[in-house]
Amino acid sequence: MSSTQRTQVAIIGAGPSGLLLGQLLYKAGVDAIIVEQRSAEYVLGRIRAGVLEQVTVDLLDQAGVSARLHREGLPHDGIELCFGAKRHRIDLHKLTGGKRVTVYGQTEVTHDLMDARKAEGLPIVYEAAKVSVHDFDTPKPRVRYEKDGATHEIECDFIAGCDGYHGVTRASVPAGALKTYERVYPFGWLGVLSRTPPVSDELIYSNHERGFALCSMRSHSLSRYYVQCSLDDHAERWSDEAFWGELRRRLDPAAAESLITGPSIEKSIAPLRSFVAEPMRFGHLFLAGDAAHIVPPTGAKGLNLAAADVGFLSRAFTEFYKDRSNAGIDHYSERCLRRIWKAERFSWWMTSLLHKFPDTGEFGQRIQRAELDYLVNSTAAMTSLAENYVGLPLEV
């Protein structure tokens, strides 16, 4: 058996970028169907970032899914840089004229978007097998998938590839049409999630001779901590006691003393890479989020870049249907990439500033320390960091 459906936009991927695009299009009166290879439970089970730029919060407001975020999210007006056993606060709010970030887990964002789509009765196909995209270089693209023993096809005007780094959409683009840029970093992050109060009210980024550490949180009672580790390490080798001991060694004495530890809920190692694919449009196929770019998590840009992409894309599709204008879709890739490369630069810079690199030796560590010392004593340098950290505007 087989079936054929018709929609205006077919969205591949039901992570936060695909769900946000679907919600923004719904608010604009544009029809969309979302197709996801995994189950809803799998998507919600991903442990990811949770620092939202103001641009992302604004888009969630526009999508009508931000009520719980504003109730439970943690607004942050600053971050702390730790080096030389001392912490130095970067006042994001003051340096950017009133901007801030909000700590609210990606899982919670996804949950809110799922709930909104379900409440409106909007279609999501979960556990779709053998998803493929066809004829996206023509005005009549199609998406095909298998489910419940049958083949299904979606006829549409546009396909949005929100299916991540390993998804089918970028892989379907002819090799000659795509140029990629990549840097793989020679270390990873060992991360632990624990049901403990955060060690600080704001994020602590620590540069230490033993390696980088980050103290983050998901709520007042749920903390997320990271330490730099080697790429050949394994999370199973780290007991909770060993992790907490290593984290303490990389913090200033006051933070190390006040750190509250507990059993880990989740423990994993993530590699770090920078990746960009250009362009992001191929006929009637558009890439967004991790399908087009990856940033190291140091600058907290991954989810925020994905949100910005779908902000541009939802606007482009809305202009096409409401105003009969091709301007947004024609300039989508260029607009996104200008912002993406600035975020890639910032994430690379933060990573280079804070981590211990195996090939730089003592000279490299002293250069890092000099740059950190300059940074925390220069209003201009702190302003540059703050402007990038809270997020550049969509139009740059």
C-alpha positions as CSV (number, residue, x, y, z in Angstrom):
1,M,0.0,0.0,0.0
2,S,1.1,3.6,-0.5
3,S,-0.3,7.1,0.1
4,T,0.4,10.6,-1.2
5,Q,0.0,13.8,0.8
6,R,0.2,17.4,-0.3
7,T,1.6,20.3,1.8
8,Q,3.4,23.6,1.2
9,V,6.6,22.8,3.2
10,A,7.9,19.4,4.1
11,I,10.2,19.6,7.2
12,I,12.7,16.8,7.7
13,G,13.6,16.5,11.4
14,A,11.5,17.0,14.6
15,G,14.3,18.4,16.7
16,P,14.0,22.0,18.0
17,S,14.8,23.6,14.7
18,G,12.3,21.6,12.7
19,L,9.6,22.0,15.4
20,L,10.2,25.8,15.7
21,L,10.1,26.2,11.9
22,G,6.8,24.3,11.8
23,Q,5.3,26.4,14.6
24,L,6.4,29.7,13.0
25,L,4.9,28.6,9.7
26,Y,1.7,27.6,11.4
27,K,1.4,31.1,13.0
28,A,2.0,32.6,9.5
29,G,-0.7,30.4,7.9
30,V,1.7,28.2,6.0
31,D,1.0,24.4,5.9
32,A,3.8,22.0,6.9
33,I,4.3,18.4,7.6
34,I,7.2,17.2,9.8
35,V,8.9,13.9,9.2
36,E,11.2,12.4,11.8
37,Q,13.2,9.1,11.7
38,R,13.3,8.7,15.5
39,S,10.6,8.4,18.1
40,A,9.3,11.3,20.1
41,E,10.8,9.8,23.2
42,Y,14.2,9.5,21.6
43,V,14.2,13.1,20.5
44,L,13.2,14.3,24.0
45,G,16.0,12.1,25.5
46,R,18.8,14.1,23.9
47,I,20.8,16.0,26.5
48,R,21.9,19.2,24.9
49,A,22.6,22.9,25.5
50,G,20.5,25.3,27.4
51,V,21.7,28.9,27.0
52,L,19.3,30.9,24.8
53,E,20.1,34.2,23.1
54,Q,17.5,37.0,23.2
55,V,16.9,36.3,19.4
56,T,16.0,32.8,20.2
57,V,13.7,33.8,23.0
58,D,12.0,36.4,20.7
59,L,11.4,33.6,18.1
60,L,9.9,31.4,20.7
61,D,7.7,34.3,21.8
62,Q,6.7,34.7,18.1
63,A,5.9,31.0,17.9
64,G,3.7,31.3,21.0
65,V,5.6,28.6,23.0
66,S,7.5,30.7,25.5
67,A,5.1,30.8,28.5
68,R,6.9,28.1,30.5
69,L,10.3,29.5,29.5
70,H,9.4,32.8,31.0
71,R,8.1,31.1,34.2
72,E,11.0,28.6,34.7
73,G,13.9,29.9,32.6
74,L,16.8,31.6,34.4
75,P,17.8,35.0,33.0
76,H,21.5,35.6,33.2
77,D,23.1,39.0,33.1
78,G,26.7,37.9,33.2
79,I,29.2,35.1,33.0
80,E,32.4,34.4,35.0
81,L,35.9,33.7,33.6
82,C,38.2,31.8,35.9
83,F,41.9,31.7,35.6
84,G,44.9,32.0,37.9
85,A,42.6,30.7,40.7
86,K,40.4,33.9,40.5
87,R,37.0,34.6,38.9
88,H,36.3,37.7,36.8
89,R,32.7,38.7,36.0
90,I,31.7,39.8,32.5
91,D,28.6,42.0,32.9
92,L,26.6,41.1,29.7
93,H,23.7,43.2,30.6
94,K,25.7,46.4,31.2
95,L,28.1,45.9,28.3
96,T,25.3,45.3,25.7
97,G,22.8,48.0,26.7
98,G,20.4,45.7,28.5
99,K,20.7,42.3,26.7
100,R,21.0,39.0,28.5
101,V,20.8,35.2,28.0
102,T,18.3,32.8,29.4
103,V,19.2,29.3,30.8
104,Y,16.5,26.9,29.7
105,G,17.3,23.4,28.5
106,Q,17.0,22.4,24.9
107,T,14.9,19.4,26.0
108,E,12.4,21.8,27.6
109,V,12.3,23.9,24.4
110,T,11.6,20.7,22.4
111,H,8.9,19.6,24.8
112,D,7.1,23.0,24.6
113,L,7.2,22.9,20.8
114,M,5.9,19.3,20.7
115,D,3.1,20.2,23.1
116,A,2.1,23.2,21.0
117,R,2.0,21.2,17.8
118,K,0.0,18.4,19.4
119,A,-2.5,20.9,20.8
120,E,-3.1,22.3,17.4
121,G,-3.4,18.9,15.8
122,L,-0.6,19.5,13.4
123,P,1.1,16.5,11.7
124,I,4.3,15.0,12.7
125,V,5.3,11.6,11.4
126,Y,7.6,9.8,13.9
127,E,9.6,6.7,13.3
128,A,9.6,7.2,9.5
129,A,12.0,4.7,7.9
130,K,14.0,5.2,4.7
131,V,13.4,8.9,4.4
132,S,14.5,10.3,1.0
133,V,14.2,13.6,-0.8
134,H,13.5,13.8,-4.6
135,D,13.3,16.4,-7.4
136,F,14.3,19.3,-5.2
137,D,16.0,20.9,-8.2
138,T,12.5,21.2,-9.8
139,P,9.4,23.1,-8.7
140,K,7.8,19.8,-7.5
141,P,10.0,18.3,-4.8
142,R,8.9,15.2,-3.0
143,V,9.7,13.4,0.3
144,R,9.3,9.6,0.5
145,Y,9.4,7.4,3.6
146,E,8.2,4.1,4.9
147,K,6.0,3.5,7.9
148,D,3.8,0.6,9.1
149,G,4.7,-1.5,6.1
150,A,3.7,1.1,3.5
151,T,5.4,3.7,1.4
152,H,4.3,7.3,1.7
153,E,5.0,10.3,-0.4
154,I,4.7,14.0,0.4
155,E,4.4,16.4,-2.5
156,C,5.4,20.0,-1.6
157,D,6.7,23.3,-2.7
158,F,9.8,23.3,-0.5
159,I,11.8,20.9,1.7
160,A,13.5,22.1,4.9
161,G,16.4,20.0,6.0
162,C,16.4,20.2,9.8
163,D,17.7,16.7,10.3
164,G,21.1,17.3,11.8
165,Y,24.7,16.6,10.9
166,H,24.0,13.0,10.0
167,G,20.7,13.6,8.2
168,V,19.6,12.6,4.8
169,T,19.1,16.1,3.3
170,R,22.7,17.4,3.1
171,A,23.8,13.9,2.1
172,S,21.3,14.1,-0.8
173,V,22.9,17.2,-2.3
174,P,25.3,16.4,-5.3
175,A,28.9,16.6,-4.1
176,G,29.8,19.2,-6.6
177,A,27.2,21.6,-5.4
178,L,28.4,21.7,-1.8
179,K,31.6,23.0,-0.2
180,T,32.4,22.1,3.4
181,Y,34.8,23.6,5.9
182,E,35.8,21.7,9.0
183,R,38.1,21.8,12.0
184,V,38.3,19.0,14.5
185,Y,39.6,19.9,17.9
186,P,42.1,17.6,19.6
187,F,40.0,17.1,22.8
188,G,36.5,16.5,24.0
189,W,34.2,17.4,26.8
190,L,33.3,15.0,29.6
191,G,29.9,16.1,30.7
192,V,27.9,15.2,33.9
193,L,24.3,16.0,34.7
194,S,23.4,15.9,38.4
195,R,20.4,16.7,40.5
196,T,22.4,19.3,42.6
197,P,22.2,23.0,43.0
198,P,24.6,25.0,40.7
199,V,27.9,26.0,42.2
200,S,27.3,29.6,41.0
201,D,24.3,31.7,39.9
202,E,26.1,32.3,36.6
203,L,28.1,30.1,34.3
204,I,31.8,29.7,35.1
205,Y,34.3,29.2,32.2
206,S,37.6,28.1,33.6
207,N,41.1,28.1,32.0
208,H,43.4,25.8,34.0
209,E,46.7,24.2,33.4
210,R,45.0,20.8,33.7
211,G,42.4,21.8,31.0
212,F,39.2,23.6,30.5
213,A,36.1,23.3,32.8
214,L,32.6,24.7,32.6
215,C,30.0,25.0,35.4
216,S,26.5,25.3,34.0
217,M,23.0,24.5,35.0
218,R,19.5,23.6,33.7
219,S,17.6,24.9,36.8
220,H,18.0,25.8,40.4
221,S,18.3,22.1,41.2
222,L,19.8,20.6,38.1
223,S,23.5,21.2,37.2
224,R,25.5,20.5,34.1
225,Y,29.3,20.3,34.5
226,Y,32.1,19.7,32.0
227,V,35.8,19.0,32.0
228,Q,38.1,18.9,29.0
229,C,39.3,15.3,28.3
230,S,41.3,13.4,25.6
231,L,39.5,12.1,22.5
232,D,40.4,8.5,23.3
233,D,38.9,8.7,26.8
234,H,35.6,6.9,27.7
235,A,32.9,8.1,30.1
236,E,32.8,4.6,31.7
237,R,36.3,5.1,33.0
238,W,35.2,8.1,35.1
239,S,33.6,7.4,38.4
240,D,31.5,10.2,39.9
241,E,34.1,10.7,42.6
242,A,36.9,11.0,40.0
243,F,34.9,13.5,38.0
244,W,34.0,15.8,41.0
245,G,37.6,15.7,42.1
246,E,38.9,16.7,38.7
247,L,36.3,19.5,38.4
248,R,37.3,20.9,41.8
249,R,41.0,21.0,40.8
250,R,40.1,23.2,37.8
251,L,38.1,25.8,39.8
252,D,39.0,28.7,42.1
253,P,39.2,27.8,45.8
254,A,35.8,29.4,46.6
255,A,33.9,27.5,43.9
256,A,35.7,24.3,44.7
257,E,34.8,24.6,48.4
258,S,31.1,25.4,47.7
259,L,30.6,22.8,45.0
260,I,27.8,20.4,46.0
261,T,28.2,16.9,44.4
262,G,25.8,14.0,43.9
263,P,25.2,11.0,41.7
264,S,25.4,11.6,38.0
265,I,22.1,11.3,36.1
266,E,23.9,11.3,32.7
267,K,27.6,11.1,31.8
268,S,29.0,11.3,28.3
269,I,31.9,12.6,26.2
270,A,31.3,14.9,23.3
271,P,34.0,15.7,20.6
272,L,34.4,19.3,19.5
273,R,34.3,20.4,15.9
274,S,33.7,23.4,13.7
275,F,31.8,22.7,10.5
276,V,30.1,24.7,7.8
277,A,28.4,23.6,4.5
278,E,27.9,26.2,1.8
279,P,25.5,27.1,0.3
280,M,22.4,26.3,2.3
281,R,19.9,26.3,-0.6
282,F,19.7,23.9,-3.5
283,G,16.7,24.7,-5.6
284,H,13.7,23.9,-3.4
285,L,15.8,22.3,-0.6
286,F,17.0,24.4,2.3
287,L,19.4,23.3,5.0
288,A,19.0,24.6,8.6
289,G,20.7,24.0,11.9
290,D,23.2,21.2,12.4
291,A,22.5,20.0,8.8
292,A,24.5,23.0,7.7
293,H,26.8,23.8,10.5
294,I,28.3,22.7,13.8
295,V,30.1,24.8,16.4
296,P,32.1,23.8,19.5
297,P,29.8,24.3,22.5
298,T,32.2,26.8,24.2
299,G,30.3,29.8,22.9
300,A,26.7,28.4,23.4
301,K,25.8,28.9,19.8
302,G,24.5,25.6,18.4
303,L,20.8,25.8,19.3
304,N,20.8,29.6,18.8
305,L,22.2,29.4,15.3
306,A,19.6,26.8,14.4
307,A,16.8,29.0,15.7
308,A,18.2,32.0,13.7
309,D,18.3,29.8,10.5
310,V,14.6,28.9,10.9
311,G,13.8,32.5,11.7
312,F,15.2,33.5,8.4
313,L,13.6,30.6,6.6
314,S,10.1,31.0,8.1
315,R,10.2,34.7,7.1
316,A,11.3,33.7,3.6
317,F,8.5,31.2,3.1
318,T,6.0,33.6,4.5
319,E,7.1,36.3,2.1
320,F,6.8,33.8,-0.8
321,Y,3.2,32.8,0.1
322,K,1.9,36.1,1.4
323,D,3.7,38.6,-0.7
324,R,4.6,36.5,-3.8
325,S,8.2,37.5,-3.2
326,N,11.3,35.3,-3.9
327,A,13.6,37.8,-2.1
328,G,13.7,35.9,1.2
329,I,14.4,32.4,-0.3
330,D,16.9,33.8,-2.8
331,H,18.9,35.5,0.0
332,Y,18.4,32.8,2.7
333,S,21.8,31.2,2.4
334,E,23.7,34.5,2.2
335,R,21.9,35.9,5.2
336,C,22.4,32.8,7.3
337,L,26.0,32.3,6.4
338,R,27.0,35.9,7.4
339,R,25.7,35.3,10.9
340,I,27.0,31.7,11.0
341,W,30.6,32.6,10.2
342,K,30.6,35.3,12.9
343,A,29.3,32.7,15.4
344,E,31.9,30.1,14.1
345,R,34.6,32.7,14.7
346,F,33.4,33.5,18.2
347,S,33.1,29.8,19.2
348,W,36.6,29.1,17.8
349,W,38.0,32.1,19.7
350,M,36.4,31.0,23.0
351,T,37.6,27.5,22.5
352,S,41.1,28.6,21.7
353,L,41.2,31.0,24.6
354,L,40.0,28.5,27.3
355,H,41.3,25.1,26.4
356,K,44.6,23.4,26.8
357,F,46.0,22.5,23.4
358,P,48.5,19.6,23.2
359,D,50.8,21.3,20.7
360,T,51.2,24.8,22.2
361,G,53.1,24.0,25.3
362,E,54.0,26.5,28.0
363,F,54.3,29.4,25.5
364,G,50.8,28.9,24.4
365,Q,49.5,28.7,27.9
366,R,51.3,32.0,28.7
367,I,49.7,33.6,25.6
368,Q,46.3,32.5,26.8
369,R,46.9,33.9,30.2
370,A,48.0,37.3,28.7
371,E,44.9,37.4,26.5
372,L,42.6,36.6,29.5
373,D,44.3,39.3,31.6
374,Y,43.9,41.8,28.8
375,L,40.3,40.8,28.3
376,V,39.1,41.2,31.9
377,N,40.9,44.6,32.1
378,S,39.6,46.1,28.8
379,T,36.1,47.4,28.5
380,A,36.4,47.2,24.7
381,A,37.5,43.5,24.8
382,M,34.8,42.6,27.3
383,T,32.2,44.4,25.2
384,S,33.2,42.4,22.1
385,L,32.8,39.2,24.1
386,A,29.5,40.2,25.6
387,E,28.0,41.3,22.2
388,N,28.8,38.0,20.7
389,Y,27.8,35.9,23.7
390,V,24.3,37.4,24.0
391,G,23.9,37.0,20.2
392,L,24.1,39.2,17.1
393,P,20.9,40.5,15.6
394,L,19.3,38.5,12.8
395,E,20.2,41.2,10.2
396,V,24.0,41.6,10.2
